[in-house]
Amino acid sequence: MSSPGPQDELTSTVFGAVQAMPPSRKATFLLDTSLALIETGQYGDDVENYLEVFLKTPNLPREEVAKALLARGKARKVAGDRLLEKAHQDFQAALNLDPSNREIQHLYRRDKRIHFVDQPASQRAPSEIWDRIARHIPRYHLRTWLFVSAFHREMAVRILFHTVDLYFGDDQENVTRGLDLMDRVKEDPVFASQIKSLRIHWAYEDSDVLDLITRAFRTAIPKFKELRDFEWIGYPEMRAGVVQHVLVSQSRIESLGLIGFHFDAVGVSAFKNLRKFTLRAEDDDGYADMGEVRKVLDENEHTLKHLILGACLARNHSWDSTFQSVTIKNLTHLDLVDTRISHVVLARIAHAHNLQSLTLHGTFEEPTSASVVFASDHILEGKHTFLPHLEAFRFVLVGHGDELTLYQSVTQFLRRRTGLRKLDLGSCPWGLVLAVLPELVGLRVLGVRIANLNRTAVEALVRSIPPYMHAIGLSTVVSDKPLNDYCGFFSKFPSLSFLHLHGAGEHRPKPNLMSEKVYQMQTDIWNSSARSIALSLPSLDFVGWHGEHYAAVRNDDGVELKELPTRRRLDCGKGVDLGGEDAAWLERKDVPMDYEIPGLE
């Protein structure tokens, strides 16, 4: 055995310190060193030896042994998967050189064969098939996979933790849960790599607690190695220091969201290669200059495809400067929410020919000019001249109840759009909506308001839309009978997974407004009415009932409704998971960002 090379003073001192440690401390040192090497991707024979010696040490704590075995198992699995992938590449290359070699054919194709029928289904079908199945199961129901088998659990965890929401505010349980998750991310790089989308919700004034949580965030954010989508929601808003920290540690972010009361993110235009950018701020008196929004667009001209801008109708604001950016013409998705829409902005939208999805929620400064813009659409050789690729359109006006000409122009603009898949026209008169629906043969998601609801109106609605609907939202002001009595008409739609029936002024019973006996009676009626919808329509996975949302859990005993959590107001862009993008798009609530106003009306 060769003698060790000369040692510097630091090395010899460390060597002496380790020799002076008791056996338990030496073992802990070996374990910590091994975990650090594994985390940095340096797993190899040395790490194997460290862990082997550690596990031979007597009287170790059980949790330390479990941690070592788990870390070694994960590292071996990753290394094995890499070797298998390299072997597969060798077989493929060999097969290209000698296609007739049966041994190579057998080795190359062996993993793709269906196994014997007496083996578990998870082994008979390739994991890709199970992954596809899992991605079509609503997250609420996918949680049951966590308790089926290790195979199903691993697949479910990968999907369930793709998007993580952390809440830091008055609820101490949520704060603790958020801090625990950040601790786990720092200790478990495999778990951290599964998180692709991180949304952090804040509701704090400046305080020592806020400083503590902010420090924890700063140390944890670099550990999200695969993060692609980051949103900062609430107050305090994302400010210059946090912007720089996130920029340094997460330079590969593709989607960035800033949602709060002010635009304080000085320096946010330094982010490059963004595909999606969200800014919701009530007014323009934040620390950051609103000109930086335009700069974000200019700096991401070749990559930005989805832009969401929101303000507050009660405050002065303008997006005219932002919409002068050349990036607008490259967008495929644009959402303007709770905002004033000038003629300059609408004219720029009219030239964004690549748009596939458009949300216009708010007030037009010049409704007459807007009518002219929408009426300018023509159909030439079967193609529309105005937004020819439109697949999703939300048009929710505030304060334009008497602008009939504008609504007529919009419905004319929608005629013969066979590629339109999602539609919500807000308070557009029912007669105008009904006239255009039969021409929208590709429609799968519809939000509609029928002011005076009766059997004739429901029959006309059902008759006018395609039989392959996935999600429907029906709201009304006055109804001839309880809304759940109409749900049987929707049995025509075998693929319908979400139905929301919403009456104006209808709310869940409140215990402080009635006696306990009356409250219990009203609550029973409320729950049974919502449950009757799921009973009448077996295809439903989720039910909306006067603004409340429920998951329909079906078993041998019938249907049980599980109440979903109330969405926070700043979550209007995504909200509660309702099983897929269709229902999420339909249920988006573009409302003023105000925590003090209860509910989502």
MIVO-759336 format. One record per residue: x, y, z of N, C-alpha, C, CB in turn. Coordinates in pm, whole numbers, plus 50000, padded with zeros to 5 digits. Glycine has a CB too. Layout:
<sedos>
XYZXYZXYZXYZ...
</sedos>
This chain:
<sedos>
500854988050000500005000050000500885012450000499045000150123500645021649907501465033649897501195042850014501205040849765502225049950058502055059150169501345071650122503415062850232500535077550208499815089650168500755101050137498855093850276500335109850047501135121350009501265131050125500535128249888502095141150107502255151350213500945158450241503325161650173500715161450366499475167750408499735182250447498835160050526498785191250407498895205050453498365205850596498115214750359498495217450656498115219050796496625216650818498495232950845495785221550723494335219950737493945205250734493595227650626494525197950637494185183750625494595176050749494845177750501495805178550798496285171250915495465174751039497765174250941495045187451049494225191451163492875184551160494045206651165492245184351040490965177551027491115162751058490385179450885492195156651009492435142451034492555139751183493715137850961493265148551254493405146851398492095148651471494415156551452491285158451425489985160751489489075148751472489315173251431489105142651354488255130951330488705119351417488285126851181490035117551431490545106751515490105108351660492065106051506489955120751704489585123251843488095121351870489985137251883487315119951766485865118551783485525104851841485135120451649484405103951915483895090851956483335083551834482805092252068483185070351840482705062651723481375067851667482545048151761480455071851754479155076451703479305089051618478185079151819480195098151660480405110451583481115107451452481225120551664482045097851454482715093951329481695088251229483825083651357480775080151281479755074351193478865085251134478905064051270478475094751218477655105851169478395113951063477235115151284479695115851084480505122950985480515115550851481955124751037480665102250857480625094250734479285095650663480895079450766478205095050741476875096050681476665109750616475785093550787477015120450687476825133950632477655135850505477215144550736478875130650507479725131750388479115124350270481135126450417478595112350297477975104350191476765111450132477575090650244475905116650220474705123450172475055135750088473815127550290476085143050132476495154950057477015151149918477575162650134477795140349911478315135949781477195131049690479355124849801476245123749747475105119049667474315130749613474185109849750474095140749697473295152349655473955159749540473085161949773475295160049536475995167049428476295158049310477285172949480475725146049309475885137049195477215129849190475715144849070477895128149305479215121749308479155107849370480195130449385478015101149353477895087649404478855078349329476445082549393479575069949406480515060549344481005050549446481695068049282482125044249415482655033749504483025039349641483885027149441483555051649645483935057449774482705059249863484635071049753481625064149805480405066049883479855052549929479345073549801479915042549841479475029049878480255024150000479655019149760481565026549999482415022050110482085029750238483905023850075481885043050226481535051050344480265045550410481345065850305479255043050328477975038450383478085024350437476895039150276478885015950372479045002250421479685002250559479904993950322480725010550576481385011550707480425017450810482665020150697479675027550770478705033650860477695023350911477965045250790477175015150820476145005450857476684994250945475514999550732477994992150942478614981851027478844986951169479934977250967478745000051188478995005851320477895001751417479095021251312478224996351533477174991851627476475003451697477774982551732475265000451746474475009451831474125022751762475245012351958473865022251633473445034351562471955036651583473765033251410471505049351587470065052051595469335046451473469805067251606468145041051497467395034751388467095044551274466085028851442466785057151311466445066751206467655070051119465895079551268468875069751179470085072251101470355060751004471285074451194470145048551051470325036850964469325037250849470165023651044468085040750881467055041550777467415052250674465665044650839467935063550722468315074250629469435069650536468745086850707470405062450591471515057650510471045047550405472585051250599470205038150448469695028050354468865034550244468855017550428468045044150282467215050950182468085058550082466235060650250469085065750133469955073350043470725064149949470925081950123471245053050004471985043649919471075037049817472665033050005469865033449861468925027249768468575036549653467665023149840468285049149684467955058749577469135060749483467535072249638470335062049541471515064249458471785052249368472745067049545471655040149424471835028049342470805027349231471755015549430469575031049263468515030649162468815040249048467155033949225469225052549083469545062348979470715057448893469885075949041471755052148961472905047048886472515035348797474025042948982471655026548850471205015248770470385019448650470395005848856469515029248671468715034348558469605040148450467715044848607470655047048492471575052748393472285041748314472605061848461472705031348384473355020148315472395013048220473915010148416471145011248264470155004848177469905013148052468845002648253469875026248069469675034947954470845033947857469475049547998472065033447911473245031847825473225018347755474535033447906472795007847829472704994547768471674994647655472324984047873470565001347677469535002247574470075009347450468285009747628470885019747471471485026847358472465017847283472195039447406473235009647358474145000247292473374990047208474994992947397472294984747265471484975047190470904981447063470344969647278470464993747076469895000446960470945002746852469275013847001472155006946894473225008946797473624995846731474455015346864473694985046812474034971946757472964967146659474204961746869471704969946691470614965746603470664973246470469254968046671471094985746474471234993346349472324987446261471545007946379473384982146325474484976146250474164962146201475734975846334473394954546281473084940646247471614937846275473994930746327470704942546188469264941346214468764927046223468514948346107469484917446167468994903646166469434895546288469474896646041470244901446375470754894146492469624892046592471934901946557469224879446612468074876446699468364879546846467674861946683469594877246888469924879947029469774894847060471364875347061470244903146966470104917646986468634921546985470874925446878467864915746894466434918646888465744915147019465774911046772466134903547074465524899147200465854908847313465994885047236467134912747323467534921647432466944935647415469054922447438466854940147291466364953747266464874954847293466664957947123464124944547262462674945147271462114938947398462074938547153462964932747478462454925147592461634933547688463604918847665462124945647718461434953947816460094959247766462294965547855459834958247636458604963547581457504953047571458854969447445457814940747605456814930147594455834930447710457484916647585454614926247685453624924647791453924911847866452174924647733453914912247997454274900748078453094891148090454744905148216453324879948159452274869848175451084875548251452834857548248449894870548221448684876348278448554873648427447474870848207449284863848480449174861248623450074870548706449524846748652450814879248638451624889048708450794901548737452884892648624451204909648835450454921848866450344931048745451124929348981449244938248739449014947148624450124957448611447664954148638450674961748724451734971748719452984966448649452084976348858453124953048640454244947048570453884943348426454734934748645452604940448403452194936548268452224948448172450804930348270451814960048220451764971948133452994980548158450464980048159453544986448053454704995348070454355007048160455195000447933455365012348226455125023548318454595035848245456405027148393454935036948114454435048348038452905048248031455015048347897452325036248024450865035148019450255039848151450435020547989450855035348262450355039348393450515054448413451075031748505451615059848364451825074148376450755081948300453225078048325450415077148181449365083848103448015083048177449245077447962447735071448236446485069948312446475079748430446325055348363447595080348502447655088848621447445103548586449005087148691447965107848473447855121948436446445125748392448825125048324445585115848370444205118648335443265116948455443755109648221443845114248572443035112948694443125126048772443525100848782441995131848812442045144248892442925142349015440625148348935443645152749050444595151849162443905147549291445275165349183442675151849310441965148249433441855133049444440555154549435441535126349335441365111849337442715104549326440445107449223443695110849264444995104449247445675101849381445895113049160445275109149485445885107049617445685092849668445305116949717444645085849620444445072049665445565062949618443095066749615446275066749513447395058649463448545058149564447905064249330448575067649655449655067849754449625055449843449565080349839448485048649848448325037349941448095024149869447165040150035448305023849737448085011549660449325002849659447665014849516450435008349616451695000949609452825011049595451704990749491454055006249612455205015149597455285020549455456505007849633454935011949358454935016049217453965027549194454575004149125452725025849241451715036249222452065048749303450325030949261452595046849422452935058349506453995067049439453435053549643455025060749385456095068349321455555076649204457205058949272454655070549127454085077649013453175089049058453315067848923452375086549161451455096849210452215108549271450495090949314453265105649347454055116249409454645125449303455175110349497455115119449195455705127349087454705137349029456235118148977453445133349021452415142148964451875151749070451265133848904451605146449189451015154749294451925166149337450665146149414453245163549336454185173749381454785181549265455285167449462454215179749145454665188049033454435202749064453925184048902453285205849122452935219549161452715220149311451675224549085453405229149378453325230349524452935244649561454665226449592451945245949649451535258849703451935259549850450005261049685452625270249888452975272650028452275285350075454535273850046451695284650196450925295950249451565300850378449445291750275451945313550379452545319550498451685331550539454015323950471450965329750650450075340150699449675337450842448835341350611448425340250875447945338851013447785324351056446645346051029447555315250962447345301250995448685294551026446615293850879448925291851155450215286451197450455272651140450295286151347449395264951122449545251451066450095252150924448195243951068449585261450844450105263150709451555267850710449245273150632451895276650803453275281450813454215269950846453385292450921453815261750943454645250250982454795240550866454025243051103453695238050796453755228850682454705234250574452345226750623454655247250550455525253150449456985252450488455135267550426457295255250615458675254350661459185240050657458805260050803458315230450693458705216350688459045212150545457595207450745458235216850450458505213050312459835218850264457365217750220460115231250302461395237150261462565229750325461445252050299462405225150449463455217150512463665204050436463095214150659462565197850395462695185250321463375187450186461315178850300463055198450122463675201549993465185202850010463085214449934465615208950120467045210750142467745197550172467275220350257467015187850229467615175150268467455164150162467015170450397466465165450075466125154649982466125160149839464745148450016467255159249769467325164849633466425157649534468745164249582466145144849557465255137549466463835143249475465245122349500463375145449598462055151549617462025165649558461695151949766463075173249582463115187049530463035187249378464395194049577463645177449314463655177249167462275174349108464645166949117461355169049189460015166049139459135178549131459345155749228459515189049201458715201349205459105210149087458915208949340458165211848996458405220048877457745233848887457895212848752456705234848970455965247448983455795250749131454575246548912456265262449172456195266649312455445279749321457625267949374454405279949405453595291849425453595295049575452125289849372454105306649610454205310549751453235321949777455665314649787452345319749876451305329349911451695336250042449905322349924451735349450040452155357050157451005365750208453375365850124450915367150339449945376150402450545381150533448545368950426451615389050521452345393750639452665408650628453635385750657452605415350740453245428350751454695425850791452495437750855455535436050781456935434450822456995430550969457735447550797457735419850998457835414951136459005405351145456505407951180459305401151269460385391551289460025378051226460675389751438458755374351234458325361651173458535362051023456845358851206458205373250960458425374650817459905373450783457875388050766460765379650864462205378650841462675364250850462975387350942462155356850948462535342850966462135334550844461875337051093460895336250799460415328350686461155332350558458895330250667461445345150543462165349750424463555343750419462255365050421464225342850534465555336550537465455321750500466195338050677464435315050552464245301050516464005299450367463065295050595463235308650310462975308250165464255310150086461945319050126465075319650129466315322550055467265310650054467015334650115467295303050163468185291350167467605279450093468485287450311466275279050080465635267550016465515269049865464275265350074465315281249815464995283049673466085277549580464775297649644467395278149615468375272449522468285257249510469765276149567467615250649605467555236049606466505230549509467265231049745465625239149459464625234649362465285233949224463365244249360466015223149201466865222349083466095221848952467745210249094464865216948954464095215348830462945225348819463555201248821462985235948897461885245548898461785252848764462065255649013460565253648712460335260548585459275271548598459905250548479458445270848702457325280148717457335285448860455955273248684457435298748877457485304549011456525316349019458925309149045455695316349125454755327349148454875332349291453305322949118454915345249305454945351949436453605359149450456175362049450452805355249547451425359649557451175366149693450445347749535450575378149694450175384349819451085395649862450145374049927451125398249992451925409150044452745404050162451045421050086453995408350182454655418550099454915413549956455975422750164454875422649862455115419049724456585415349702454705430449632456855408849592458215405149556459015417849525458235395249434460095419949599460875432149587462265429349530460995439149722463045439949515464305439049441465235428349497464995452449443465375427649630466285417849689465905403549655466335419449837464615400549666464145387049633464285384449483462675385149677464005394549401464155393049256465575388749223463815406249183466555395449280467945392149250468315378249300468875402449311467805374649418468115361549474467535350449386467585360249618466285351949345465655341949259466345341649124464155344849242466725353149073467385353848943468695346248943467625368348903469455347449051470745340549060470565325449077471565346149177469605321549160469465307349193468555299749098468935305849333467685306849025466735300148936466695307148800465315299848999467835307848736467925315048609467195307948496469375317148571466825295148515466175287648407464645288148416466635273248410464105296348503462655297448516462045301748382462275307548627460955294948344460275298048218458975305848240459975285248143458445305348362457185312148392457325319448524455985302048396457015332248524457165340448644455875348148670458375350248630455395347348795454165354248830454355363448949453075344348860453915375848938453955385749046452535390449069454925397849012451935386249181450525388849205450375395249342449685375749194449985407849344449855414849471449155428149453451215417049534449345436949547448675449949541449505460449469448345454749681450825458549466451705468149401452735460749317452405477249506453345467949225454435462549144455735467749204454305466748992456375459149284457585463049356458835455949304457425460249503458705447849201459785438949158460795446349070459225426849081461565455249131462605462449057463635452549005463275473249148463965453448878464965444548819464415431848759465955441048920463085430248757462505417848707462765415948558461005417548733463065426648487463315425548343464625418248313463355439248280465405415048416466645407548394466375392848365467545408848515465175387948392464855374048360464795372348208463505369748425465445361848159465475359148016464775345847987466935358847964464395344247861463815331747812462505328147881464805320447828461765338147927460455335447986459455331747878459955347748066458655321547907457565317847816456225323447865457475302447804456145326347995454915331648052455255341948158454035320148111454525353148157454735363448258453385368348307455585375248200453245368848440452005373248503452295385048595451335361748582451545395748577451615407048669450195411348704452415418948608449865410548833448595415748880448905425548993447625404248928448615438148968448865448549068447725458549061450245455549044447195462349176446035471249178446315484749114445575473349320447515489849133447815503149081449265503849039447495514049185449695515348994451075516848944451935525549036451045522948805451655525249168452445533449260453415524949342451525541249353453825513349290454785504949359456205510049342454685490749309457175502749399458575506749390459105505849248459425498149483458575496549169459075494649033458345503848936458905479948990459085508648839458485516848734457705507948639459575524848657456495512348598455685504148510456335502148374454315510348493457305510748341458035508748217458825495848215458975520248193459075490248335459815477648340458975466048286460245474648483457655467248289456805456848231457055456048081455295459648260457115467648018457425468047874458805462047849457375482647821459735464747939461085459547921461115444247934462035465848023460295438648024460195424048036459795418047902459175419948146458795424147839458345419147710459435420347604457095426647664460105431747600461145433747500462305424047518461665448047505462685421447644463815412647671463495397947642464255414147814462215394747631461815380847606461015379547476460985375447725461375387647380460625388547254460485375047185461295398247161461525367047184461525354747105460975342647179462915351747058460725343947309460255332447387458885334447449461245329247495458525346747485457285349147559456065346047473457225363747609455205337047524453995333047452452725335847531454075318447418452815336847663451625338447746451825350547837451325325547830450935360347826451015372447906449705374547981451345384847818449805376648113448645379448197448895392748268448375367948300448025402348245448125415348310446805418448379448485426548207446895422348505445695425548581445905437948665445295413848670444855445548684444925457648766443695458148856445025470548678443115469648871441885471348948441095482648882442175474549100439865479748845439065489548773438875502548850437725483648739438945501648983438705513549065439915522949069438345509449206441055518449017442275526549020442675530748879443435518749088443395541848870443895546248740445055537348696444355561048746445015532948573446085524748519445985524448367446035510248577447075520948303447085520148157448145510148113447355534148095447805502348010448745492747952449205497347813448105478847943448925509847777449235514547642450725513147609448815529147625451585517047702453025516247677453475501647662453815523047790452985493147750453345478947744452985472947609452655471147857451835476547557451365470447433452035476247308449875472147421452965485547327453765490047214454915480447185454315503947241455135470747274456215461147254455935452247134456405452547380456985449347059456855440646942456505426446983458155440646862456725423047110456445409447159454955406047151456925407947303454085415947155452635413447154452245404947034451855426647153452845407246921452455399846800452875385246806453065406246677453755381646898454215367746909453395359547008455665367446950452525366047086451795359047191450815348947134451055368947279450665337747207449615328047175448505328247280450205313847165448805333347400447815334247507447915348047572448015322847613446795354847584446765368047645445555369147736446755379247537445785373747860444705375847956444825389948013444745365148071443785397947993443675410948058442525410048156443445422547953442815411848285441805409248387441625421348478442185396948469440345424148507439985435048598440685448048558440345431348743440645451048430441455462048379440695470348278442735456648318441185482448257440645491248154441355488348023440795506248194440565486847918441125483147788440935494847693440455470147732442035501147656441965512747568441875508247422443185521947589441585517847335441545514647192442935511047141440975526547112443965517247198445345513847159445635499147187446365522947233445255494747307445485480747345444705471247254445095478447491443435474247230442615465447147443135464947004441155469947149443615476246953444165476446817445395467546807444505490746775446225467646911447415458946910447005444246919448355462547027445965441346996445465427647005444965422946868444335426547110444315431946796443765428346665444845423946568443005440046607446085428246591447185424446502448015412946559448075436446476447595407446672448295395846730447705383146670448185395746887448055380146547447385369546472447675355546525447785370346328448665354246613449005341046665448185337046787450465340446698447345346046836446605343246959445695331046944445785355447000445825321947042444955310247050443965311647166445775297447065444335319447266443485321247384443495335947423443975312347503442295341547443442175355747476441125357547585441805364047351441525364447692440605368447798440565383647805441025362447936439385389147793439165403547810438145405347922438675410247676438645409448038437785411148154437985425248208438095400548264436925433248204437045446848254436155456348179438465451548247436705468148147435925478948087436645484447964435665490248189435905486247856436465492747737436335507947754435745487947607437435515047733437395529547742436575535547627438805535347741436575528747512435815533447397435005521747341436765539347287433855518847400433075507247357432625508047211431875505747444432365520047161431965521247020433095517046928431535535746989434305521346958435465517346878435695502246889436725524946922435475496747008435635482247026434645474646939435455478347173433425479846928432425473446842432895473046698431075480746851433495484046653433995484746515435105474546493434505498846483436005473146591437115463746577436585449446564438065464746698435675445346651435145431646643434325429546515434295428546766433625439946472432805438646351433645438246224431815450146342434945441546236435805441646118436205427646072437055449746146435885417546150436255403846114435485399245990435975394146231436215392745899435605386945780436105372745763435935395445653435385364945688435775351145659436145350145512434635341045696437415347245485437905345845349438435331745330439005356345318437845324645236438235310845208438175302345334439645310345147437145304745413436905296745533437725300745654437185282645502438535311345645439375315545756439015329745799440865314745718439025331945930438735345145984439945354345967438325344246133439675366845940440765376545927441205382046062440345387945836440345381446163440635386646297440805374746392439485396246348442025373046443442355361946534441915348546475441695364146672442545344246367442105332146297442345319146373442805331246165443245319246472443605306846541442955305646679445105305846555441955313746708441375314346842440715301146882440365325646849441105296047000440535283647054439825285847187441635273247071440165296747257439545299647387439285314647395440455294947507438055318347432437685332547435436805335247556436955336747304437285344347643436505348747758436285363847743437245345347895435015367847750434655381847728433695385947839434025384047585434255391447946433465394848064433575409948087433945386948191432495416948059432495431448070431935435948204431695437647956432475447048253432005453248377431525467348343433125453448487430265470048372429735483448348429295486148206430745493248385429105475648125428655477447987427325470347964429715472347889426465469948063425225462348051424325466947939424485462948177424455479747898423565484947794424235485947658423035498547834425435480247645426175481047518425775469447427427705481047543424535469547380424035458547297424805457447165422555460447269425185468847108425915468646981427255461546995426135482946930427915463847107429205457247132429025442147141429845462547260428025437647215427775423247225427395417347089426655420447328426645424647010426285419646876427525417946789425295429246809428455427446798429685426446720430525414546765430505439346734430555412146895431355401046948430775387646904431425401647102429465386046913428855373346870428995371446719427375372746910428965382346643429205381346499430635376746473428945394946429431575381846552432985378046543433185363046572433825386446640432285357146652432425343046690431785333446590431825340846825431025338046498430285329246408431235320546325429385337346316430825307946309431525298246224432965295846269431515302946080433245297546396434585294246447434555279746495435015303946565434745270746403434655256446433435795251646521434635248446305436875259346528438005255346612437925260546754439265260046550436905268446785436785273946920436405262947018435735285346924437205261447124436995250447219436435255147352438305243247243436775267347394436335272447524435715286247505437525273047625434575288447571433875301147554433175305347682432855300247439433345317947718432615324047830432355338547791433425322947966431085341947770430715355447729430125363647843429725354747615430335359347966429905367248080428425370348078430675380048085428095383148081426695387548088426095390547952426585399748175426675385347847426125387347712424675382347708426985380047605423755389947649422355385647643422205371547587421545395347559421365363547653421205349547619420775347647473420195343147711419935356147422419485354647284420625355447185418455365247253421585364447208422735365647119423645353347129423535378347151423825348447251424665336447270424025324447202424875333647421422745322647222422045311147164422145310947012420575311347206422145322646950422195323246804423515318246748421955337446758424595319646825425905315946772426335301846813426935325846818425775296346921426225283446973426165272046871425405279747091425115270246792425075258746700426215258346600423775258746626426855269646573427945270046475429285266246538428035283846413429355265446670430615262546739430715247546764430715270446873430965239846660430915225246669432085219446747430885219146530433145227146766434295222146841434255225446988435545227446783433175231647034433085236347172433095224747271431805244747191433905226147377433965216047483433765222147622435295208747478433965235147635433845242147763432995254647742435255245747823431965256347826431075267747807430635273547941429845263647725430795286647954430215294048064429135303148009431295302248141427915302048060426795309548002425895314748114425995300647905425315326548090424385332648185423035334248119424925346348237422015327948177420645329348129419875336448240419995315348093419555349048219418965357248325417685351148380418685371348274416775346948291415515340848332415515326248288414285348548272415765317448382415945303348348414625295748361417015296948439414335287848258413165279148261413465266948176411895286548211412525257848169412715245348097413045247947949411465236648108412335257347889412555260247747413985264847722411565270847698414495273647810415855278747793416895267747809416135290047893416705258947908417655248047929417635238447810417325240448059416465235147761416365226247645417055232447523414895223147612416885245547505417535252347393419055252047408417045266947383419545253847530420985253347555421535239547522421285256847701420925229247576421405215547556421355211747408420575205647639420345216347340420175213047198421205220247109418765216647153421745231447157422585240047073424075237247084422335254247107424495229147180425925226847198426275212347168426355230347342427535209447133427945195947093427755185847207429405195947048427605173047174427375162847277428645158947353426795150547214429785164747316431045160547377431565170747477432095158147269430685178047541431085188347636431805182247756429865196347683432845189447804433615185047921433255192948047435095186347893432965205748031432695214248147431675224948109434005220848201430675226948195429625236848171429375244648299428315230048120429295257748286428905266348397427655274048357430045276048436426595272648434425325279248404424935288148522424205268848374424815301048498424395310348603423095317148562425495320948631422345321648662421055327848635420725338048742419955317148626419755346648711419245356348808417955351248869419035370048742417035346748783415735341648828415505328048763414585351648792415085318248844414825304848792413415300448830415875294748846412765293548737411405288848762411345278548873410815283048636412425271048891412465260848996413905258849040411845247448948414155251349148415535249249194416445244449082415555239149309417665249649079418565246848967418875231948954419845254548983418975224849066419315210649056418225202548988419585204949194417015207948979415945200948907416205200448757414605207548935417095208948708417385209248565418555200248525417675223448522419255194648624420505187748590420275175348503421225183648717419085169448508418815157848424418945160648276417455152648453418725173048235418845176548093420285174848043418385190948069421245175348135422655174748095423165160348082423505182248195422285150548100422685136548082423005133547936421585127148131422705142747848423025141247706424535141047683422395152547625425295146047781426735147847762427495136947839427185161947809427885126047773428535114847843429935118047894428605102847753430575128447838431945131947878431995143447977432755135547757430845147948024430805159548114431405155848249429345164548131432495162448285433155159548413432945170448517434635157548390432475182148474432265193148568431035201148528433515202448575430135203348624428945211548602428765220848720427675202648582428635233748691428435243748797427125251048771429625253848803426195250048865424925257048859424935268048965423715247248881424715280448922424915291849012423775301848999426265298748982423055303849107421985313649108422405326349179420745307949174422015337749126422385350549187421785351549328421895362449100422625355449422422145357249559422045344449640420825363649557422365332949581422305320249653423635317749724421985308549557423565314849854424765312449932424535301050030425195325250007425615295150072425555284950177424935290950304426975279250206424115283250375423535288450500424605292950598422655277650565424335303950668425295309450763424725308250904425615324350729425475302050996424955299351131424645311851211425925290951207425315322951180425085335151259423835342751216426285344251248423155337951112421965344951062420665337751093422085347050914420745326351162419525318551188419735309851310419145309851065418665303951359418765295051474419495282351434417365291851531419985275151535420735262951509419885252651436421255256951639418605251651474417705241951411417485245351264416365241451485417205258051236416985262351097418265260851016416475276951092419385264251079420675263051010420935248550969421815268051099420685239051060420905224951028419985220350917420705216351153418735224750922417775220850818418195226450682416365225750855418585239150678418985245350553420275239150499419185260350573421175235450589422425229050546422145215450484423385227550664421235207750544420865194650487420275196250348419875187450580419425206350331418825208750199419915212550098417755219950206420835221150143421945225450056422765213450010422845235550130423165204950104424015193450071423285183349984424495186750198422025180650014421275170849934421045175949793419935167550001420845189049777420665194749643421935193249560420265209549653423075196249621424345194749549424605180049515425505200349632424295171149610424525156849588423625151449478424295148949717422425157049464421505152149362422055154449221420155158949376422895164549205423505167149074424445155749038424265180649074425295151749134426225140749108425495127549087427215139449223424385125549158423605113349140422955112749002422525112349248422505124048952421835124448823422795122948706421065137348808424055126748727425035126748618426245118548659425455141248580426275105648626427365096848671428735100648617427065082748630428795108448511430095111948453430825122748532429905116548309430125129748621430725141148690431785136748790429655149248761432945143348783433985141948886433915153348987435375141448821433415164848942433355176549029432025183749006434545186149002431525189849114430245196949110430455211049162429155189449194429875220849091429835234449140428405237849179430365244349033428235243549299426885246349348426885260149413426405235449450426385270049342426295283849391427635288949444425235284749501428685286549368430005291749404430855282449488429835304249477430285271649540431045261749617431435250249525430215256549740432555243549558433035232749473433185219849554434375236449407432825208649489432855195649555433445185149460431435191349602434165175649519434605163849444433585152849465436045159249487433185146249358432225135249366432975122149384431315134749238432855116349502433535103749534432505092549524434195104149677432685083849428431705073249401432215059949455431415072149249431325052449519431655039349571430405030549564432195040249717430495018649623429365009249616428115014649686429764996049679428315023749780427175029149855426525041149787427605032949993427075045549675426495056949605427525067849582425335062549683427145080149610427995091749585428145099849713427425100449471429365103649742429645112449855430345124849802430515105349965429905136549844430535148949802431575153349905429495159949780432795155749858433855160749943434085175549910435175152449924433905183850010434025198249986435465202249960433475206150105435675210149857436995215049824437225228349895437155216649671438475231649926438755243850002438365256349924440225244550039437975266549998437625279349936438875285849878436965288850039438755290649759439915296949695440185310649754439695298049545441445313849767441825327249810441695336649691443285327349867441435349049719441115358249610442275360149514440695371649666443495359849563444635361849474444935349449391445855365649555444195338649411444405326549334443565326149207444095314449418443055337449165442085337249056442635330748930441635351349024443945331048911444495325348789444425310248783445895329548774444485303548898444485288948898443425283348992445855283648937443455287649117442435283149210442535268449245441085285749153441435262949293441385249049335441465239749215440115246249416442185228749230442245218849122440875212349105443315208049152440385212848981439075207148950439185196248845438125218148902440325189748841440455178048755441065180448620439165172148737441335192748583441925195148453441845209648411441265186448349442455212648297442515226348249441145231748209443455227248132440255222948163438955227648116438155234248229438155216048057437975227048339437225232548451437965244248516436955221648556439295243348520440065254348579439875267148498441565250648585439875265848367439655277548281438265283248304439845273848132437275274548313435895279048330435685286148463434955267248319436335281448569436075286548704437005297848746436195275448802437825302348657438715313348692437905325548732439655316648575438265331748842437555343548892438465355648884437055341249037438155364848795438945376948781438285387948864439065381248632438765389448985438125398449080439155408149136437455390449194438715419249194439665428249260440425420749369438935440449321441705423949382442535416749478442375422749616444005417049434441445417649691441135423349821440815412149918439945433349811441705410150015441485399550114440315402750206442755397250196439965415550217438965419450315437535416350272439085434150343437315414650142435965411850093435775396750091435745417949951434805391350165434635376750168434055371450038433735372650285434365358850010433785352249894434425356249764432315355049886433835351449655434415353749524433425360049428434925340849466432385366149482431385372049392431925384749328430075375049469
</sedos>
